[in-house]
Amino acid sequence: MTQDELKAMVGRAALDYVAPGEIVGVGTGSTVNKFIDELGRIKDRIAGAVSSSDASTARLRALGIAVFDCNDVGEIAVYIDGADEIDGQGHMVKGGGAALTREKIVAAQSRRFICIADESKLVGKLGAFPLPVEVIPMAAQRIARQFAALGGQAMPRTRDGQPVVTDNSQHILDVHGLSIDDPLAFESSVNQWPGVVTVGVFARQKAQVCLLGTLDGVRTLNFG
């Protein structure tokens, strides 16, 4: 099976966690796009969605799925999103699609986080994937120096020679060379640095379940 087929497989499997009549939290990225396409098939059974990015919102609305603002709903039953890395405790690195801040907001508002990913995303320790950090632009160089003191190399994310601008009008640093031994402590520490909007370690908002696409089918990991 191709990676694309593995993503489609876990996108279909995630429908089992969507209850009729509920508002569904929807993440961002290529794997989530497969889930959104599947969600379109059952759109008449759900009340709508809360989206973590402009891109996902556009895809949902194109399928005729109502999209609500976080402030207009209460607790969300389930949040479905991918990961750039996930470890054996459900801690993740996220933000490859530059939507990490809104992803963390929707995850915090949801009772359960269901991660959907192909098996290449499962790691023993977080840090091999460059860590995305959303930052206020005027603080970018100082934050890069703080990561350098930890042994990381922070590079501004660019597209066509220009900084990538998030849906929140901020910039992204991608930090290479980290080895994150304690995700919860690392997230808590970096989030306190002035100018950091969100660090892409999801330890406080970790996954309770991961649906992992493998050549043998969907493997379900439960983290509690």
C-alpha angles and dihedrals in degrees: 000000000000122000088251090056091049089053091050090050095055090042089060092044091055090066087076088070095053112096121208115262094017132124108239125215109227127197133201138261145059095300092047089051087064089052092048090053089052091046088057089064092060099033092125090061097056132063093228141273145278110220131209097209145025089245094056091043091056092048093048094048091047087061092049096255116144113237120207131198115246090240092058097057136053126222114346116225098218139003119206117198143140132240138219088215134002127185132206093274097051095258112142146194110221138167105084086127092048093242098107098121096053090040090057091047094053091043090053090053093051130086094217134025114208112192117204117196145139117255094260088074095063110099138172093228132013120244110067090097110068106261113241116219122182109217141178103253097234090060098046099102094045091049089049089056091051090054090048088058087057092050096260130125112220116203125186111244110238139181121199089351095305130102115266107247116210127221084262092056093249134117134251129230117197110207118208129193101033127139109196109205097169109030095183095051092042093052092047092050099046093045087064094058110110110250096025110121096181135344115218096235109110104198101126089044095038126159120269091196133020121199102204120196111221135166087256094053135267114341114201117213117191119200101172 
